[in-house]
């Protein structure tokens, strides 16, 4: 697992640099003269330009491996952050953020695909994905407050420049320390998955038949007929990204309007969300439960928290934001394991690419909708509504349980 440790280290630096921008982007855009609706467009375009990158990343990672895409994505993001530090016009900020969205679209599918290839066991893979979320969350706990403090001390331009140099150095170092598994090891992954299914003949049919997510997920029952992929599950990352985009848009504006600390207050609020996620991501025993069940419970809790924020419940905002983070800490590892369970063992790159595309769509629509309807209703109510619609779309189906083996099978005495 030495590769996982190196990958977690580089992911920590990358996530730290990226999340440190969250409390700075909205105030920075306001300082350039951007209106709230234009700020929503800037944040949305960053996510929209993920789409072509995700489409290329899926097939590219499966065919060429993850190493090149991880390094190129980090180096490109660092260079663009250096350019962002010199922006003086809202439209220039839009252009740079749009390019950043395309470049960083390759990072998540490449990293998750590489992590998924490190083991063939359901439980260990779930723990690796939870570890990815844990690293992500640990970085995001301190980075918003650190980024806000950095901006307050040295200004926006110098802050973006320092973060850019950090990403650039991380991308160059990853060329030496990140390695793709050998192709022979990848073939063993597919072979072991076929053995877990119980039928070597079924594996041959799957490899010779129609490709794509329609293949049996790992560990299917012996002799089972290949099932159609339940495309409704991709509404889950759309809804999660939609809600996250609204949160990233609305929190800085609320902090600025409150006039009680501005960017520093924004950083603290984002850190509270990350602390909540850290609280549940550390509960690794949750990986033994059905991913579908964890997704449903987490999304329901998240929807209730957003409803509380929209309805001004007599509960401190920090408490509700902590609950939002706790729900995210349950949903994101479960969602990753859920999609792995439903996809074929040789389609990790494409599966994560589709998940990233769905997330990009939600992350684009969220800030744009928040900026458009902020004067009529609370953007947090939009988050609640979209999450509840996703729950309705994910009505229970037998396919959501197939292929899931929380414990290794042992022969009966």
PLY file of the C-alpha trace (Angstrom):
ply
format ascii 1.0
element vertex 413
property float x
property float y
property float z
element edge 412
property int vertex1
property int vertex2
end_header
0.00 0.00 0.00
2.99 2.30 -0.36
1.48 3.64 -3.57
-1.70 4.56 -1.69
0.34 6.51 0.88
2.15 8.48 -1.81
-1.11 9.10 -3.63
-2.79 10.30 -0.44
0.13 12.67 0.21
-0.12 14.28 -3.22
-3.91 14.39 -2.98
-3.62 16.15 0.36
-1.46 18.91 -1.11
-3.71 19.24 -4.16
-6.93 19.33 -2.12
-5.39 21.79 0.34
-4.49 24.21 -2.45
-7.86 23.85 -4.18
-10.04 24.20 -1.07
-8.03 27.15 0.19
-9.51 29.10 -2.74
-13.14 28.61 -1.66
-13.36 31.49 0.83
-11.37 33.74 -1.52
-13.09 33.34 -4.88
-16.36 35.12 -4.12
-14.76 38.11 -2.29
-12.12 38.29 -5.01
-14.80 38.41 -7.72
-16.69 41.07 -5.74
-13.49 43.13 -5.49
-13.23 42.96 -9.29
-16.77 44.39 -9.60
-18.67 41.18 -10.39
-22.40 40.95 -9.58
-23.78 37.90 -7.68
-25.30 36.47 -10.86
-21.93 36.76 -12.65
-20.19 35.11 -9.68
-22.60 32.21 -10.03
-21.69 32.00 -13.71
-17.95 31.99 -12.91
-18.37 29.14 -10.43
-20.72 27.29 -12.75
-18.47 27.58 -15.81
-15.62 26.06 -13.82
-17.79 22.97 -13.40
-19.26 23.03 -16.91
-15.82 22.89 -18.53
-15.22 19.70 -16.55
-17.46 17.90 -19.04
-15.12 17.64 -22.07
-12.22 16.86 -19.75
-14.19 14.10 -18.02
-15.13 12.58 -21.38
-11.48 12.44 -22.40
-10.31 11.33 -18.96
-12.51 8.24 -18.79
-11.12 6.52 -21.87
-7.66 8.02 -21.47
-7.18 6.68 -17.94
-8.43 3.20 -18.88
-6.11 3.07 -21.89
-2.96 4.95 -20.81
-3.08 4.78 -17.00
-3.35 7.47 -14.34
0.20 8.75 -13.85
0.42 11.16 -16.78
-3.05 12.60 -16.18
-2.40 13.21 -12.47
0.85 15.05 -13.15
-0.43 17.06 -16.12
-3.58 18.09 -14.28
-1.69 19.34 -11.21
0.94 21.19 -13.27
-1.70 22.80 -15.49
-3.77 23.87 -12.48
-0.70 25.44 -10.90
0.13 27.45 -14.01
-3.47 28.69 -14.28
-3.47 29.75 -10.62
-0.37 31.82 -11.32
-2.29 33.49 -14.16
-5.31 33.95 -11.88
-3.14 35.93 -9.47
-2.72 38.57 -12.20
-6.41 38.88 -13.14
-7.87 42.40 -12.98
-11.20 41.94 -14.80
-14.22 39.69 -14.02
-14.26 38.36 -17.58
-10.60 37.38 -17.35
-11.42 35.53 -14.14
-14.18 33.68 -16.01
-11.74 32.63 -18.74
-9.09 31.40 -16.32
-11.57 29.50 -14.14
-13.08 27.89 -17.23
-9.67 26.60 -18.31
-8.99 25.43 -14.75
-12.17 23.40 -14.81
-11.05 21.56 -17.95
-7.54 20.88 -16.65
-8.64 19.61 -13.24
-11.30 17.36 -14.78
-8.60 14.71 -15.31
-7.45 14.59 -11.68
-10.37 12.90 -9.93
-10.98 10.02 -12.42
-7.24 9.31 -12.58
-6.75 9.23 -8.80
-9.86 7.21 -8.04
-9.13 4.72 -10.81
-5.60 4.19 -9.50
-6.88 3.68 -5.95
-9.49 1.19 -7.16
-6.80 -0.88 -8.90
-4.71 -1.28 -5.76
-6.93 -4.03 -4.33
-9.56 -6.56 -5.42
-11.40 -6.85 -2.10
-14.73 -5.04 -1.60
-13.97 -4.02 1.98
-10.39 -2.91 1.33
-11.48 -0.95 -1.73
-14.21 0.74 0.28
-11.64 1.66 2.92
-9.31 3.07 0.24
-12.16 5.21 -1.06
-12.99 6.29 2.48
-9.30 7.08 2.93
-9.46 9.28 -0.15
-12.43 11.06 1.36
-10.62 11.29 4.69
-7.56 12.90 3.08
-9.86 15.22 1.16
-11.65 16.21 4.34
-8.55 16.64 6.51
-7.16 19.00 3.89
-10.45 20.85 3.62
-10.73 21.24 7.40
-7.72 23.53 7.63
-7.42 24.88 4.08
-10.45 27.25 4.02
-9.39 28.92 7.25
-5.74 28.93 6.11
-6.69 30.40 2.74
-8.84 33.07 4.37
-6.04 33.96 6.79
-3.52 34.05 3.94
-5.76 36.37 1.90
-6.24 38.67 4.89
-2.48 38.89 5.41
-0.96 39.05 1.92
-3.95 39.73 -0.35
-5.70 37.73 -3.04
-3.00 37.98 -5.72
-0.15 36.71 -3.55
-2.37 33.98 -2.10
-3.27 32.61 -5.54
0.40 32.77 -6.58
1.56 30.77 -3.54
-1.13 28.15 -4.07
-0.21 27.94 -7.75
3.45 27.26 -7.00
2.37 24.57 -4.54
0.29 22.76 -7.15
3.03 23.11 -9.75
5.63 21.55 -7.44
3.26 18.74 -6.45
2.57 17.89 -10.09
6.28 17.68 -10.91
7.02 15.49 -7.88
4.19 13.11 -8.77
6.11 12.13 -11.92
8.67 10.39 -9.71
6.45 8.88 -7.02
3.21 7.86 -8.77
3.31 4.60 -10.73
0.55 2.75 -12.57
0.01 -0.96 -11.85
1.41 -3.27 -14.49
-0.98 -4.35 -17.21
-0.59 -7.91 -16.03
-1.86 -6.86 -12.62
-4.86 -5.22 -14.26
-5.64 -8.46 -16.04
-5.47 -10.30 -12.70
-8.00 -7.85 -11.28
-10.49 -8.72 -14.00
-9.78 -12.44 -13.66
-10.30 -12.43 -9.88
-13.54 -10.53 -10.31
-14.72 -13.20 -12.72
-13.82 -15.93 -10.23
-15.82 -14.15 -7.57
-18.76 -14.25 -9.92
-18.38 -18.03 -9.93
-18.39 -18.69 -13.68
-15.37 -18.49 -15.98
-17.73 -18.86 -18.92
-19.70 -15.84 -17.78
-16.48 -13.83 -17.69
-15.74 -14.81 -21.30
-19.23 -13.78 -22.37
-18.83 -10.45 -20.59
-15.49 -9.78 -22.27
-16.81 -10.74 -25.72
-20.20 -9.10 -25.38
-21.28 -5.49 -25.36
-18.88 -3.34 -23.32
-19.78 -0.69 -20.82
-21.55 -0.48 -17.50
-24.04 -3.17 -18.51
-21.50 -5.78 -17.44
-21.88 -7.68 -14.18
-20.48 -5.85 -11.20
-17.85 -7.63 -9.18
-19.04 -10.59 -7.25
-22.30 -11.27 -9.06
-24.06 -14.58 -8.57
-22.98 -17.54 -10.65
-24.76 -17.91 -13.95
-26.63 -14.62 -13.57
-27.88 -12.88 -16.68
-26.02 -9.60 -17.32
-28.19 -6.74 -16.16
-28.75 -3.26 -17.52
-26.91 -0.54 -15.70
-29.33 1.57 -13.57
-28.53 4.99 -14.99
-30.74 6.68 -12.39
-27.90 6.33 -9.88
-26.03 9.16 -11.62
-28.74 11.53 -10.37
-27.09 11.13 -6.97
-23.79 12.86 -7.88
-25.79 15.50 -9.78
-27.83 16.32 -6.67
-24.81 16.22 -4.33
-22.78 18.54 -6.56
-25.79 20.84 -7.02
-26.11 21.24 -3.25
-22.36 21.68 -2.80
-22.25 24.33 -5.51
-25.01 26.29 -3.79
-23.19 26.01 -0.46
-19.94 27.31 -1.98
-21.86 30.19 -3.57
-24.08 31.18 -0.64
-21.81 30.93 2.40
-19.32 33.65 1.31
-22.18 36.02 0.39
-23.83 35.52 3.78
-20.54 36.14 5.55
-19.91 39.31 3.54
-23.42 40.65 4.18
-23.13 39.92 7.91
-20.06 42.18 8.11
-18.59 40.19 10.99
-15.30 39.10 9.55
-15.92 38.60 5.83
-13.38 36.22 4.32
-12.19 34.95 7.72
-15.75 34.06 8.73
-16.21 32.26 5.42
-13.12 30.16 6.01
-14.35 29.16 9.48
-17.78 28.16 8.14
-16.24 25.95 5.44
-13.96 24.38 8.03
-16.98 23.51 10.20
-18.50 21.61 7.25
-15.24 19.73 6.77
-15.04 18.86 10.48
-18.49 17.31 10.23
-17.39 15.21 7.27
-14.25 14.18 9.13
-16.38 12.94 12.04
-18.16 10.36 9.86
-15.35 9.56 7.44
-13.36 8.29 10.39
-16.01 5.63 11.07
-14.50 3.00 8.80
-16.87 0.29 10.06
-19.57 1.94 7.96
-17.91 0.43 4.89
-19.37 -2.96 5.89
-22.92 -1.78 5.24
-24.68 -1.78 1.88
-23.59 1.33 -0.10
-27.14 1.96 -1.31
-28.45 2.12 2.27
-25.67 4.48 3.31
-26.42 6.74 0.35
-30.13 6.94 1.16
-29.59 7.69 4.85
-26.88 10.26 4.15
-28.86 12.11 1.46
-31.95 12.23 3.69
-29.92 13.72 6.55
-28.31 16.22 4.17
-31.69 17.29 2.77
-33.05 17.89 6.28
-30.02 20.01 7.16
-30.48 22.18 4.07
-34.17 22.53 4.87
-33.18 23.79 8.31
-30.82 26.34 6.76
-33.54 27.50 4.36
-36.26 27.71 7.05
-34.14 29.50 9.68
-34.65 26.82 12.29
-33.79 27.97 15.85
-30.51 26.06 15.57
-27.08 27.69 15.24
-25.87 27.80 11.65
-22.60 26.14 12.62
-24.51 23.16 14.04
-26.47 22.71 10.81
-23.30 23.08 8.75
-21.67 20.40 10.92
-24.60 18.10 10.13
-24.18 18.92 6.42
-20.57 17.80 6.68
-21.50 14.61 8.56
-23.98 13.67 5.84
-21.41 14.33 3.12
-18.92 12.14 4.96
-21.42 9.27 4.75
-22.59 9.81 1.17
-19.40 10.37 -0.81
-17.54 7.12 0.09
-20.81 5.20 -0.19
-21.56 6.72 -3.60
-18.13 5.71 -4.89
-18.48 2.15 -3.59
-22.02 2.00 -4.98
-20.88 2.86 -8.50
-17.96 0.43 -8.27
-20.38 -2.28 -7.22
-22.58 -1.66 -10.25
-19.79 -1.26 -12.84
-17.50 -3.80 -14.44
-13.97 -4.38 -13.05
-12.29 -3.05 -16.21
-14.42 0.10 -16.46
-13.23 2.05 -13.43
-11.94 5.00 -15.45
-15.16 5.36 -17.42
-17.32 4.88 -14.34
-15.51 7.61 -12.44
-15.55 9.75 -15.56
-19.35 9.50 -15.78
-19.60 10.26 -12.07
-17.41 13.32 -12.56
-19.53 14.41 -15.54
-22.69 14.12 -13.45
-21.01 16.08 -10.67
-19.94 18.74 -13.16
-23.52 19.17 -14.38
-24.78 19.58 -10.81
-21.95 21.89 -9.82
-22.72 24.11 -12.84
-26.48 24.25 -12.27
-26.20 24.88 -8.51
-24.44 28.29 -8.43
-26.25 29.48 -11.57
-29.65 28.63 -10.07
-28.67 30.20 -6.76
-27.62 33.43 -8.44
-30.81 33.53 -10.53
-33.32 32.80 -7.74
-31.55 34.28 -4.71
-33.93 37.24 -4.64
-37.05 35.05 -4.67
-36.24 32.18 -2.28
-33.40 30.74 -0.25
-30.87 28.86 -2.39
-30.70 26.27 0.38
-34.32 25.33 -0.35
-33.27 24.51 -3.92
-30.68 22.12 -2.45
-33.36 20.47 -0.33
-35.70 20.04 -3.31
-33.05 18.54 -5.61
-31.83 16.11 -2.96
-35.38 14.89 -2.31
-35.91 14.38 -6.04
-32.74 12.29 -6.15
-34.09 10.15 -3.29
-37.31 9.56 -5.21
-35.33 8.52 -8.29
-33.34 6.03 -6.21
-36.33 3.93 -5.21
-35.27 0.48 -3.92
-34.42 -2.08 -6.62
-32.99 -5.61 -6.33
-30.05 -4.63 -8.55
-28.76 -2.27 -5.83
-27.96 -5.28 -3.64
-26.43 -7.53 -6.28
-22.70 -7.98 -6.31
-22.21 -6.71 -2.76
-20.28 -9.01 -0.40
-19.49 -7.20 2.84
-17.61 -10.22 4.20
-15.57 -12.87 2.38
-17.47 -16.05 1.85
-16.45 -18.93 4.13
-17.48 -22.56 3.77
-20.13 -23.80 6.14
-19.01 -26.28 8.75
0 1
1 2
2 3
3 4
4 5
5 6
6 7
7 8
8 9
9 10
10 11
11 12
12 13
13 14
14 15
15 16
16 17
17 18
18 19
19 20
20 21
21 22
22 23
23 24
24 25
25 26
26 27
27 28
28 29
29 30
30 31
31 32
32 33
33 34
34 35
35 36
36 37
37 38
38 39
39 40
40 41
41 42
42 43
43 44
44 45
45 46
46 47
47 48
48 49
49 50
50 51
51 52
52 53
53 54
54 55
55 56
56 57
57 58
58 59
59 60
60 61
61 62
62 63
63 64
64 65
65 66
66 67
67 68
68 69
69 70
70 71
71 72
72 73
73 74
74 75
75 76
76 77
77 78
78 79
79 80
80 81
81 82
82 83
83 84
84 85
85 86
86 87
87 88
88 89
89 90
90 91
91 92
92 93
93 94
94 95
95 96
96 97
97 98
98 99
99 100
100 101
101 102
102 103
103 104
104 105
105 106
106 107
107 108
108 109
109 110
110 111
111 112
112 113
113 114
114 115
115 116
116 117
117 118
118 119
119 120
120 121
121 122
122 123
123 124
124 125
125 126
126 127
127 128
128 129
129 130
130 131
131 132
132 133
133 134
134 135
135 136
136 137
137 138
138 139
139 140
140 141
141 142
142 143
143 144
144 145
145 146
146 147
147 148
148 149
149 150
150 151
151 152
152 153
153 154
154 155
155 156
156 157
157 158
158 159
159 160
160 161
161 162
162 163
163 164
164 165
165 166
166 167
167 168
168 169
169 170
170 171
171 172
172 173
173 174
174 175
175 176
176 177
177 178
178 179
179 180
180 181
181 182
182 183
183 184
184 185
185 186
186 187
187 188
188 189
189 190
190 191
191 192
192 193
193 194
194 195
195 196
196 197
197 198
198 199
199 200
200 201
201 202
202 203
203 204
204 205
205 206
206 207
207 208
208 209
209 210
210 211
211 212
212 213
213 214
214 215
215 216
216 217
217 218
218 219
219 220
220 221
221 222
222 223
223 224
224 225
225 226
226 227
227 228
228 229
229 230
230 231
231 232
232 233
233 234
234 235
235 236
236 237
237 238
238 239
239 240
240 241
241 242
242 243
243 244
244 245
245 246
246 247
247 248
248 249
249 250
250 251
251 252
252 253
253 254
254 255
255 256
256 257
257 258
258 259
259 260
260 261
261 262
262 263
263 264
264 265
265 266
266 267
267 268
268 269
269 270
270 271
271 272
272 273
273 274
274 275
275 276
276 277
277 278
278 279
279 280
280 281
281 282
282 283
283 284
284 285
285 286
286 287
287 288
288 289
289 290
290 291
291 292
292 293
293 294
294 295
295 296
296 297
297 298
298 299
299 300
300 301
301 302
302 303
303 304
304 305
305 306
306 307
307 308
308 309
309 310
310 311
311 312
312 313
313 314
314 315
315 316
316 317
317 318
318 319
319 320
320 321
321 322
322 323
323 324
324 325
325 326
326 327
327 328
328 329
329 330
330 331
331 332
332 333
333 334
334 335
335 336
336 337
337 338
338 339
339 340
340 341
341 342
342 343
343 344
344 345
345 346
346 347
347 348
348 349
349 350
350 351
351 352
352 353
353 354
354 355
355 356
356 357
357 358
358 359
359 360
360 361
361 362
362 363
363 364
364 365
365 366
366 367
367 368
368 369
369 370
370 371
371 372
372 373
373 374
374 375
375 376
376 377
377 378
378 379
379 380
380 381
381 382
382 383
383 384
384 385
385 386
386 387
387 388
388 389
389 390
390 391
391 392
392 393
393 394
394 395
395 396
396 397
397 398
398 399
399 400
400 401
401 402
402 403
403 404
404 405
405 406
406 407
407 408
408 409
409 410
410 411
411 412
